[in-house]
Structures are given as structure tokens and as C-alpha cells.
Amino acid sequence: WVGTGFKEEVLEERSTSLRSKVIPKPKSYYQYGESTNPDVWFEASEVWEVKAADLTISPVYRAAVGKVDSNKGISLRFPRLVRVRPDKAPEQASSSEQVAEMYTAQKHNHNDKQDDDEDD
């Protein structure tokens, strides 16, 4: 494992695949917080299937900003790469609306579980 959380083999695959997708600056439609300004920008070219412990409201990350909270986005807690999806184009990745729906559904599921626990 490398400090990134990726096995060396996966890190090399992703680096090789993305090397030709580096762009000098973010696209005008990329949304990001100033404190998260990355060292490298990429052209949207891959869809990654990820799993996470849960989705959280974030003052830093901009996914679905304004959909659940007027000034905050949604971030993944403990994200992990499941697999790269070569069968999907970036336009087919989850939209901001879908991320907000997943957050809301998760919130309801957590509340339902807490209600069930209180009944015990």
C-alpha cells in the first residue's frame, strides 16, 4: 500500500491512464473550494465507482453545493475506490442532484435505524 491508500499496482494504472488527461487549469465549470486547490487538474475522462462510510455536509468540498445546504457541499467519509467504470462516460456519473438524493436517503435511513434502536 502506498500513502494514498492505493496498492502500488493500482496507483501505477491510474497514473498511466490519467497522465495524458492533465490540463493546465480547471475548466470553468469545475467547482472547488480555495483550500482544496489541487496541484494537478484533469480533463474529466474516467468514472470511478466508490464506496464510503457515509456522506457528510462539508464547508470545504463542493459536490452538490446548494442542493442540501445553501453554502455547503457534500463529501464522502472514508472514500474507497471500488473500480474504474470503462463502460461509463463522465456525463453518466452521478449528478449533483443524485448526490443530494443519496445524502437525504442516507439521513432518513440513519433516522429510521435510530428509531428502531430506541424501540429495543
N, CA, C and O atoms as a GROMACS GRO file, in nm:
protein
  480
    1TRP      N    1   0.084  -0.119   0.000
    1TRP     CA    2   0.000   0.000   0.000
    1TRP      C    3   0.088   0.124   0.000
    1TRP      O    4   0.195   0.127   0.059
    2VAL      N    5   0.040   0.223  -0.066
    2VAL     CA    6   0.110   0.350  -0.073
    2VAL      C    7   0.034   0.447   0.015
    2VAL      O    8  -0.082   0.422   0.047
    3GLY      N    9   0.096   0.558   0.056
    3GLY     CA   10   0.032   0.656   0.143
    3GLY      C   11  -0.100   0.710   0.090
    3GLY      O   12  -0.175   0.773   0.164
    4THR      N   13  -0.130   0.685  -0.036
    4THR     CA   14  -0.254   0.731  -0.097
    4THR      C   15  -0.371   0.640  -0.063
    4THR      O   16  -0.487   0.676  -0.084
    5GLY      N   17  -0.342   0.520  -0.010
    5GLY     CA   18  -0.446   0.422   0.013
    5GLY      C   19  -0.458   0.324  -0.102
    5GLY      O   20  -0.530   0.224  -0.092
    6PHE      N   21  -0.389   0.350  -0.212
    6PHE     CA   22  -0.391   0.261  -0.328
    6PHE      C   23  -0.275   0.162  -0.320
    6PHE      O   24  -0.168   0.194  -0.270
    7LYS      N   25  -0.299   0.042  -0.370
    7LYS     CA   26  -0.188  -0.052  -0.389
    7LYS      C   27  -0.100   0.006  -0.499
    7LYS      O   28  -0.148   0.080  -0.585
    8GLU      N   29   0.027  -0.028  -0.497
    8GLU     CA   30   0.123   0.024  -0.596
    8GLU      C   31   0.075  -0.002  -0.739
    8GLU      O   32   0.086   0.085  -0.825
    9GLU      N   33   0.021  -0.119  -0.764
    9GLU     CA   34  -0.027  -0.158  -0.897
    9GLU      C   35  -0.140  -0.066  -0.944
    9GLU      O   36  -0.141  -0.021  -1.058
   10VAL      N   37  -0.235  -0.039  -0.856
   10VAL     CA   38  -0.350   0.047  -0.890
   10VAL      C   39  -0.303   0.191  -0.911
   10VAL      O   40  -0.349   0.259  -1.003
   11LEU      N   41  -0.213   0.237  -0.827
   11LEU     CA   42  -0.160   0.372  -0.840
   11LEU      C   43  -0.090   0.390  -0.975
   11LEU      O   44  -0.108   0.492  -1.041
   12GLU      N   45  -0.012   0.292  -1.015
   12GLU     CA   46   0.057   0.298  -1.144
   12GLU      C   47  -0.043   0.297  -1.260
   12GLU      O   48  -0.027   0.372  -1.356
   13GLU      N   49  -0.147   0.213  -1.251
   13GLU     CA   50  -0.250   0.209  -1.356
   13GLU      C   51  -0.319   0.344  -1.370
   13GLU      O   52  -0.335   0.394  -1.482
   14ARG      N   53  -0.359   0.404  -1.259
   14ARG     CA   54  -0.429   0.531  -1.263
   14ARG      C   55  -0.336   0.641  -1.315
   14ARG      O   56  -0.378   0.724  -1.395
   15SER      N   57  -0.212   0.641  -1.269
   15SER     CA   58  -0.116   0.742  -1.316
   15SER      C   59  -0.095   0.733  -1.466
   15SER      O   60  -0.096   0.835  -1.536
   16THR      N   61  -0.077   0.613  -1.516
   16THR     CA   62  -0.058   0.592  -1.660
   16THR      C   63  -0.181   0.638  -1.738
   16THR      O   64  -0.169   0.706  -1.839
   17SER      N   65  -0.297   0.600  -1.690
   17SER     CA   66  -0.422   0.634  -1.758
   17SER      C   67  -0.448   0.784  -1.760
   17SER      O   68  -0.496   0.839  -1.859
   18LEU      N   69  -0.418   0.851  -1.650
   18LEU     CA   70  -0.453   0.992  -1.636
   18LEU      C   71  -0.344   1.089  -1.684
   18LEU      O   72  -0.371   1.207  -1.703
   19ARG      N   73  -0.225   1.040  -1.704
   19ARG     CA   74  -0.113   1.127  -1.742
   19ARG      C   75  -0.147   1.213  -1.864
   19ARG      O   76  -0.113   1.331  -1.867
   20SER      N   77  -0.212   1.156  -1.962
   20SER     CA   78  -0.245   1.230  -2.085
   20SER      C   79  -0.366   1.321  -2.068
   20SER      O   80  -0.402   1.395  -2.159
   21LYS      N   81  -0.430   1.316  -1.953
   21LYS     CA   82  -0.551   1.395  -1.928
   21LYS      C   83  -0.524   1.520  -1.844
   21LYS      O   84  -0.617   1.592  -1.808
   22VAL      N   85  -0.396   1.546  -1.812
   22VAL     CA   86  -0.360   1.663  -1.732
   22VAL      C   87  -0.390   1.789  -1.812
   22VAL      O   88  -0.357   1.797  -1.931
   23ILE      N   89  -0.450   1.886  -1.747
   23ILE     CA   90  -0.479   2.016  -1.810
   23ILE      C   91  -0.415   2.125  -1.724
   23ILE      O   92  -0.397   2.105  -1.604
   24PRO      N   93  -0.381   2.240  -1.783
   24PRO     CA   94  -0.307   2.343  -1.709
   24PRO      C   95  -0.388   2.415  -1.601
   24PRO      O   96  -0.331   2.465  -1.504
   25LYS      N   97  -0.518   2.420  -1.618
   25LYS     CA   98  -0.601   2.489  -1.518
   25LYS      C   99  -0.739   2.425  -1.518
   25LYS      O  100  -0.774   2.354  -1.613
   26PRO      N  101  -0.818   2.449  -1.414
   26PRO     CA  102  -0.951   2.387  -1.409
   26PRO      C  103  -1.043   2.443  -1.516
   26PRO      O  104  -1.031   2.559  -1.557
   27LYS      N  105  -1.134   2.360  -1.561
   27LYS     CA  106  -1.239   2.405  -1.653
   27LYS      C  107  -1.327   2.507  -1.580
   27LYS      O  108  -1.336   2.504  -1.457
   28SER      N  109  -1.390   2.594  -1.652
   28SER     CA  110  -1.471   2.700  -1.591
   28SER      C  111  -1.586   2.644  -1.508
   28SER      O  112  -1.633   2.711  -1.416
   29TYR      N  113  -1.632   2.526  -1.540
   29TYR     CA  114  -1.745   2.468  -1.467
   29TYR      C  115  -1.702   2.379  -1.350
   29TYR      O  116  -1.789   2.326  -1.280
   30TYR      N  117  -1.572   2.361  -1.326
   30TYR     CA  118  -1.526   2.286  -1.209
   30TYR      C  119  -1.553   2.369  -1.085
   30TYR      O  120  -1.520   2.488  -1.081
   31GLN      N  121  -1.612   2.309  -0.986
   31GLN     CA  122  -1.638   2.379  -0.859
   31GLN      C  123  -1.548   2.320  -0.752
   31GLN      O  124  -1.544   2.199  -0.733
   32TYR      N  125  -1.477   2.407  -0.682
   32TYR     CA  126  -1.386   2.361  -0.577
   32TYR      C  127  -1.365   2.473  -0.477
   32TYR      O  128  -1.376   2.591  -0.510
   33GLY      N  129  -1.335   2.435  -0.355
   33GLY     CA  130  -1.304   2.532  -0.251
   33GLY      C  131  -1.160   2.578  -0.265
   33GLY      O  132  -1.074   2.500  -0.306
   34GLU      N  133  -1.133   2.702  -0.231
   34GLU     CA  134  -0.998   2.755  -0.245
   34GLU      C  135  -0.897   2.676  -0.163
   34GLU      O  136  -0.782   2.661  -0.204
   35SER      N  137  -0.938   2.625  -0.048
   35SER     CA  138  -0.845   2.550   0.037
   35SER      C  139  -0.815   2.411  -0.018
   35SER      O  140  -0.724   2.344   0.031
   36THR      N  141  -0.890   2.367  -0.119
   36THR     CA  142  -0.867   2.234  -0.177
   36THR      C  143  -0.810   2.243  -0.318
   36THR      O  144  -0.820   2.148  -0.395
   37ASN      N  145  -0.750   2.355  -0.351
   37ASN     CA  146  -0.694   2.375  -0.484
   37ASN      C  147  -0.585   2.270  -0.509
   37ASN      O  148  -0.477   2.279  -0.450
   38PRO      N  149  -0.610   2.172  -0.596
   38PRO     CA  150  -0.513   2.064  -0.617
   38PRO      C  151  -0.390   2.108  -0.697
   38PRO      O  152  -0.392   2.212  -0.764
   39ASP      N  153  -0.286   2.028  -0.690
   39ASP     CA  154  -0.163   2.054  -0.766
   39ASP      C  155  -0.179   2.020  -0.913
   39ASP      O  156  -0.111   2.077  -0.998
   40VAL      N  157  -0.269   1.928  -0.945
   40VAL     CA  158  -0.287   1.880  -1.081
   40VAL      C  159  -0.436   1.878  -1.114
   40VAL      O  160  -0.519   1.838  -1.033
   41TRP      N  161  -0.468   1.922  -1.235
   41TRP     CA  162  -0.606   1.918  -1.284
   41TRP      C  163  -0.614   1.817  -1.399
   41TRP      O  164  -0.519   1.800  -1.475
   42PHE      N  165  -0.730   1.752  -1.410
   42PHE     CA  166  -0.751   1.654  -1.516
   42PHE      C  167  -0.876   1.687  -1.596
   42PHE      O  168  -0.973   1.742  -1.543
   43GLU      N  169  -0.871   1.653  -1.723
   43GLU     CA  170  -0.991   1.652  -1.806
   43GLU      C  171  -1.078   1.538  -1.753
   43GLU      O  172  -1.027   1.430  -1.725
   44ALA      N  173  -1.207   1.562  -1.739
   44ALA     CA  174  -1.296   1.454  -1.695
   44ALA      C  175  -1.290   1.342  -1.799
   44ALA      O  176  -1.326   1.364  -1.915
   45SER      N  177  -1.245   1.225  -1.758
   45SER     CA  178  -1.226   1.118  -1.855
   45SER      C  179  -1.260   0.980  -1.801
   45SER      O  180  -1.282   0.887  -1.879
   46GLU      N  181  -1.264   0.964  -1.670
   46GLU     CA  182  -1.291   0.834  -1.611
   46GLU      C  183  -1.405   0.845  -1.511
   46GLU      O  184  -1.424   0.949  -1.448
   47VAL      N  185  -1.479   0.738  -1.498
   47VAL     CA  186  -1.580   0.728  -1.393
   47VAL      C  187  -1.530   0.624  -1.295
   47VAL      O  188  -1.495   0.512  -1.333
   48TRP      N  189  -1.525   0.661  -1.170
   48TRP     CA  190  -1.482   0.570  -1.064
   48TRP      C  191  -1.601   0.534  -0.978
   48TRP      O  192  -1.676   0.622  -0.934
   49GLU      N  193  -1.619   0.408  -0.954
   49GLU     CA  194  -1.720   0.361  -0.858
   49GLU      C  195  -1.652   0.361  -0.722
   49GLU      O  196  -1.548   0.297  -0.704
   50VAL      N  197  -1.710   0.433  -0.628
   50VAL     CA  198  -1.651   0.443  -0.494
   50VAL      C  199  -1.752   0.401  -0.389
   50VAL      O  200  -1.873   0.402  -0.412
   51LYS      N  201  -1.701   0.365  -0.274
   51LYS     CA  202  -1.787   0.342  -0.159
   51LYS      C  203  -1.732   0.429  -0.047
   51LYS      O  204  -1.615   0.466  -0.047
   52ALA      N  205  -1.818   0.460   0.048
   52ALA     CA  206  -1.777   0.544   0.159
   52ALA      C  207  -1.858   0.505   0.282
   52ALA      O  208  -1.964   0.443   0.272
   53ALA      N  209  -1.806   0.544   0.398
   53ALA     CA  210  -1.879   0.516   0.522
   53ALA      C  211  -2.013   0.589   0.520
   53ALA      O  212  -2.116   0.532   0.557
   54ASP      N  213  -2.011   0.714   0.477
   54ASP     CA  214  -2.134   0.790   0.461
   54ASP      C  215  -2.103   0.921   0.390
   54ASP      O  216  -1.988   0.952   0.361
   55LEU      N  217  -2.207   0.996   0.363
   55LEU     CA  218  -2.197   1.127   0.301
   55LEU      C  219  -2.218   1.231   0.411
   55LEU      O  220  -2.304   1.214   0.497
   56THR      N  221  -2.138   1.338   0.408
   56THR     CA  222  -2.149   1.440   0.511
   56THR      C  223  -2.156   1.579   0.448
   56THR      O  224  -2.106   1.600   0.337
   57ILE      N  225  -2.217   1.672   0.518
   57ILE     CA  226  -2.219   1.812   0.475
   57ILE      C  227  -2.078   1.867   0.496
   57ILE      O  228  -2.016   1.841   0.599
   58SER      N  229  -2.029   1.943   0.398
   58SER     CA  230  -1.892   1.992   0.404
   58SER      C  231  -1.883   2.140   0.368
   58SER      O  232  -1.937   2.182   0.266
   59PRO      N  233  -1.816   2.220   0.452
   59PRO     CA  234  -1.792   2.359   0.416
   59PRO      C  235  -1.676   2.372   0.318
   59PRO      O  236  -1.652   2.480   0.264
   60VAL      N  237  -1.603   2.262   0.293
   60VAL     CA  238  -1.485   2.264   0.208
   60VAL      C  239  -1.512   2.209   0.068
   60VAL      O  240  -1.478   2.274  -0.031
   61TYR      N  241  -1.573   2.093   0.060
   61TYR     CA  242  -1.595   2.026  -0.068
   61TYR      C  243  -1.726   2.071  -0.130
   61TYR      O  244  -1.822   2.102  -0.059
   62ARG      N  245  -1.731   2.075  -0.264
   62ARG     CA  246  -1.839   2.144  -0.335
   62ARG      C  247  -1.939   2.054  -0.405
   62ARG      O  248  -2.026   2.105  -0.477
   63ALA      N  249  -1.932   1.924  -0.389
   63ALA     CA  250  -2.029   1.836  -0.455
   63ALA      C  251  -2.170   1.872  -0.410
   63ALA      O  252  -2.196   1.882  -0.290
   64ALA      N  253  -2.258   1.893  -0.503
   64ALA     CA  254  -2.399   1.924  -0.476
   64ALA      C  255  -2.417   2.050  -0.391
   64ALA      O  256  -2.515   2.062  -0.318
   65VAL      N  257  -2.323   2.143  -0.401
   65VAL     CA  258  -2.335   2.266  -0.322
   65VAL      C  259  -2.467   2.334  -0.355
   65VAL      O  260  -2.506   2.345  -0.471
   66GLY      N  261  -2.535   2.380  -0.251
   66GLY     CA  262  -2.662   2.447  -0.268
   66GLY      C  263  -2.782   2.355  -0.280
   66GLY      O  264  -2.895   2.403  -0.281
   67LYS      N  265  -2.761   2.227  -0.289
   67LYS     CA  266  -2.872   2.132  -0.305
   67LYS      C  267  -2.930   2.089  -0.170
   67LYS      O  268  -3.051   2.069  -0.158
   68VAL      N  269  -2.845   2.075  -0.070
   68VAL     CA  270  -2.890   2.034   0.063
   68VAL      C  271  -2.868   2.147   0.163
   68VAL      O  272  -2.945   2.163   0.258
   69ASP      N  273  -2.762   2.224   0.141
   69ASP     CA  274  -2.729   2.339   0.224
   69ASP      C  275  -2.692   2.452   0.129
   69ASP      O  276  -2.625   2.429   0.028
   70SER      N  277  -2.735   2.573   0.159
   70SER     CA  278  -2.717   2.683   0.064
   70SER      C  279  -2.571   2.714   0.032
   70SER      O  280  -2.540   2.755  -0.080
   71ASN      N  281  -2.480   2.696   0.128
   71ASN     CA  282  -2.340   2.732   0.106
   71ASN      C  283  -2.243   2.616   0.117
   71ASN      O  284  -2.122   2.634   0.098
   72LYS      N  285  -2.292   2.498   0.148
   72LYS     CA  286  -2.203   2.384   0.172
   72LYS      C  287  -2.231   2.273   0.073
   72LYS      O  288  -2.341   2.260   0.019
   73GLY      N  289  -2.129   2.193   0.051
   73GLY     CA  290  -2.141   2.079  -0.038
   73GLY      C  291  -2.152   1.950   0.040
   73GLY      O  292  -2.180   1.950   0.160
   74ILE      N  293  -2.128   1.840  -0.028
   74ILE     CA  294  -2.134   1.708   0.033
   74ILE      C  295  -2.001   1.639   0.007
   74ILE      O  296  -1.947   1.647  -0.104
   75SER      N  297  -1.950   1.573   0.108
   75SER     CA  298  -1.825   1.498   0.090
   75SER      C  299  -1.845   1.353   0.130
   75SER      O  300  -1.941   1.318   0.198
   76LEU      N  301  -1.752   1.270   0.086
   76LEU     CA  302  -1.753   1.128   0.120
   76LEU      C  303  -1.665   1.107   0.242
   76LEU      O  304  -1.554   1.158   0.249
   77ARG      N  305  -1.716   1.034   0.338
   77ARG     CA  306  -1.638   1.000   0.457
   77ARG      C  307  -1.572   0.864   0.434
   77ARG      O  308  -1.641   0.765   0.409
   78PHE      N  309  -1.440   0.860   0.441
   78PHE     CA  310  -1.360   0.739   0.417
   78PHE      C  311  -1.388   0.678   0.279
   78PHE      O  312  -1.428   0.562   0.270
   79PRO      N  313  -1.367   0.756   0.172
   79PRO     CA  314  -1.392   0.702   0.038
   79PRO      C  315  -1.291   0.595  -0.002
   79PRO      O  316  -1.174   0.600   0.036
   80ARG      N  317  -1.339   0.499  -0.079
   80ARG     CA  318  -1.254   0.391  -0.131
   80ARG      C  319  -1.293   0.364  -0.276
   80ARG      O  320  -1.411   0.359  -0.311
   81LEU      N  321  -1.192   0.346  -0.360
   81LEU     CA  322  -1.215   0.310  -0.499
   81LEU      C  323  -1.258   0.165  -0.505
   81LEU      O  324  -1.188   0.076  -0.456
   82VAL      N  325  -1.374   0.140  -0.565
   82VAL     CA  326  -1.420   0.003  -0.587
   82VAL      C  327  -1.366  -0.045  -0.721
   82VAL      O  328  -1.304  -0.152  -0.730
   83ARG      N  329  -1.390   0.036  -0.826
   83ARG     CA  330  -1.339   0.001  -0.959
   83ARG      C  331  -1.357   0.119  -1.052
   83ARG      O  332  -1.439   0.208  -1.028
   84VAL      N  333  -1.280   0.118  -1.157
   84VAL     CA  334  -1.297   0.214  -1.266
   84VAL      C  335  -1.405   0.158  -1.356
   84VAL      O  336  -1.410   0.037  -1.379
   85ARG      N  337  -1.491   0.245  -1.406
   85ARG     CA  338  -1.604   0.203  -1.490
   85ARG      C  339  -1.580   0.243  -1.635
   85ARG      O  340  -1.628   0.348  -1.678
   86PRO      N  341  -1.507   0.162  -1.712
   86PRO     CA  342  -1.484   0.197  -1.853
   86PRO      C  343  -1.611   0.195  -1.938
   86PRO      O  344  -1.612   0.246  -2.050
   87ASP      N  345  -1.717   0.135  -1.885
   87ASP     CA  346  -1.844   0.130  -1.957
   87ASP      C  347  -1.925   0.259  -1.941
   87ASP      O  348  -2.032   0.272  -2.001
   88LYS      N  349  -1.876   0.353  -1.861
   88LYS     CA  350  -1.947   0.478  -1.836
   88LYS      C  351  -1.864   0.597  -1.882
   88LYS      O  352  -1.742   0.597  -1.870
   89ALA      N  353  -1.931   0.698  -1.935
   89ALA     CA  354  -1.868   0.825  -1.970
   89ALA      C  355  -1.887   0.921  -1.853
   89ALA      O  356  -1.980   0.903  -1.774
   90PRO      N  357  -1.801   1.023  -1.839
   90PRO     CA  358  -1.817   1.118  -1.728
   90PRO      C  359  -1.958   1.177  -1.720
   90PRO      O  360  -2.006   1.207  -1.611
   91GLU      N  361  -2.023   1.195  -1.834
   91GLU     CA  362  -2.159   1.250  -1.835
   91GLU      C  363  -2.259   1.156  -1.769
   91GLU      O  364  -2.370   1.197  -1.733
   92GLN      N  365  -2.222   1.030  -1.753
   92GLN     CA  366  -2.310   0.930  -1.692
   92GLN      C  367  -2.283   0.912  -1.542
   92GLN      O  368  -2.350   0.834  -1.475
   93ALA      N  369  -2.186   0.985  -1.490
   93ALA     CA  370  -2.156   0.977  -1.347
   93ALA      C  371  -2.269   1.041  -1.267
   93ALA      O  372  -2.352   1.112  -1.323
   94SER      N  373  -2.273   1.015  -1.138
   94SER     CA  374  -2.378   1.071  -1.052
   94SER      C  375  -2.379   1.224  -1.061
   94SER      O  376  -2.274   1.287  -1.054
   95SER      N  377  -2.496   1.280  -1.076
   95SER     CA  378  -2.512   1.426  -1.085
   95SER      C  379  -2.520   1.485  -0.944
   95SER      O  380  -2.532   1.412  -0.846
   96SER      N  381  -2.513   1.616  -0.936
   96SER     CA  382  -2.529   1.684  -0.808
   96SER      C  383  -2.662   1.650  -0.744
   96SER      O  384  -2.670   1.628  -0.623
   97GLU      N  385  -2.766   1.644  -0.825
   97GLU     CA  386  -2.899   1.611  -0.774
   97GLU      C  387  -2.901   1.470  -0.715
   97GLU      O  388  -2.960   1.447  -0.609
   98GLN      N  389  -2.835   1.376  -0.783
   98GLN     CA  390  -2.831   1.239  -0.734
   98GLN      C  391  -2.750   1.228  -0.604
   98GLN      O  392  -2.787   1.154  -0.514
   99VAL      N  393  -2.639   1.302  -0.596
   99VAL     CA  394  -2.559   1.302  -0.473
   99VAL      C  395  -2.643   1.357  -0.358
   99VAL      O  396  -2.641   1.302  -0.248
  100ALA      N  397  -2.716   1.465  -0.382
  100ALA     CA  398  -2.803   1.522  -0.279
  100ALA      C  399  -2.911   1.422  -0.238
  100ALA      O  400  -2.942   1.409  -0.119
  101GLU      N  401  -2.968   1.351  -0.334
  101GLU     CA  402  -3.070   1.249  -0.304
  101GLU      C  403  -3.010   1.136  -0.219
  101GLU      O  404  -3.074   1.087  -0.126
  102MET      N  405  -2.888   1.094  -0.253
  102MET     CA  406  -2.822   0.988  -0.174
  102MET      C  407  -2.798   1.035  -0.030
  102MET      O  408  -2.816   0.959   0.065
  103TYR      N  409  -2.757   1.161  -0.016
  103TYR     CA  410  -2.735   1.217   0.118
  103TYR      C  411  -2.867   1.217   0.197
  103TYR      O  412  -2.871   1.175   0.312
  104THR      N  413  -2.973   1.264   0.134
  104THR     CA  414  -3.104   1.271   0.200
  104THR      C  415  -3.155   1.131   0.235
  104THR      O  416  -3.206   1.110   0.345
  105ALA      N  417  -3.141   1.036   0.144
  105ALA     CA  418  -3.185   0.898   0.171
  105ALA      C  419  -3.105   0.838   0.286
  105ALA      O  420  -3.161   0.769   0.370
  106GLN      N  421  -2.976   0.865   0.289
  106GLN     CA  422  -2.891   0.815   0.396
  106GLN      C  423  -2.936   0.874   0.530
  106GLN      O  424  -2.943   0.803   0.630
  107LYS      N  425  -2.966   1.003   0.530
  107LYS     CA  426  -3.010   1.070   0.652
  107LYS      C  427  -3.139   1.006   0.704
  107LYS      O  428  -3.152   0.983   0.824
  108HIS      N  429  -3.233   0.979   0.614
  108HIS     CA  430  -3.358   0.914   0.654
  108HIS      C  431  -3.331   0.773   0.705
  108HIS      O  432  -3.392   0.730   0.803
  109ASN      N  433  -3.240   0.701   0.640
  109ASN     CA  434  -3.207   0.566   0.684
  109ASN      C  435  -3.144   0.566   0.822
  109ASN      O  436  -3.173   0.480   0.904
  110HIS      N  437  -3.057   0.665   0.849
  110HIS     CA  438  -2.996   0.675   0.981
  110HIS      C  439  -3.103   0.705   1.087
  110HIS      O  440  -3.100   0.649   1.196
  111ASN      N  441  -3.196   0.794   1.052
  111ASN     CA  442  -3.303   0.828   1.147
  111ASN      C  443  -3.392   0.707   1.173
  111ASN      O  444  -3.432   0.683   1.288
  112ASP      N  445  -3.425   0.630   1.069
  112ASP     CA  446  -3.506   0.509   1.086
  112ASP      C  447  -3.436   0.409   1.176
  112ASP      O  448  -3.500   0.346   1.260
  113LYS      N  449  -3.304   0.393   1.158
  113LYS     CA  450  -3.229   0.298   1.239
  113LYS      C  451  -3.228   0.343   1.384
  113LYS      O  452  -3.244   0.262   1.475
  114GLN      N  453  -3.210   0.474   1.408
  114GLN     CA  454  -3.211   0.525   1.544
  114GLN      C  455  -3.347   0.502   1.609
  114GLN      O  456  -3.354   0.465   1.726
  115ASP      N  457  -3.455   0.522   1.533
  115ASP     CA  458  -3.589   0.498   1.586
  115ASP      C  459  -3.605   0.351   1.622
  115ASP      O  460  -3.664   0.319   1.726
  116ASP      N  461  -3.554   0.260   1.538
  116ASP     CA  462  -3.561   0.117   1.566
  116ASP      C  463  -3.483   0.082   1.691
  116ASP      O  464  -3.527   0.001   1.772
  117ASP      N  465  -3.364   0.144   1.707
  117ASP     CA  466  -3.281   0.117   1.824
  117ASP      C  467  -3.349   0.163   1.952
  117ASP      O  468  -3.337   0.099   2.056
  118GLU      N  469  -3.421   0.275   1.944
  118GLU     CA  470  -3.489   0.328   2.062
  118GLU      C  471  -3.605   0.239   2.104
  118GLU      O  472  -3.642   0.237   2.222
  119ASP      N  473  -3.664   0.165   2.009
  119ASP     CA  474  -3.775   0.075   2.041
  119ASP      C  475  -3.729  -0.048   2.116
  119ASP      O  476  -3.808  -0.112   2.185
  120ASP      N  477  -3.599  -0.084   2.104
  120ASP     CA  478  -3.548  -0.206   2.168
  120ASP      C  479  -3.537  -0.191   2.318
  120ASP      O  480  -3.496  -0.285   2.386
   0.00000   0.00000   0.00000
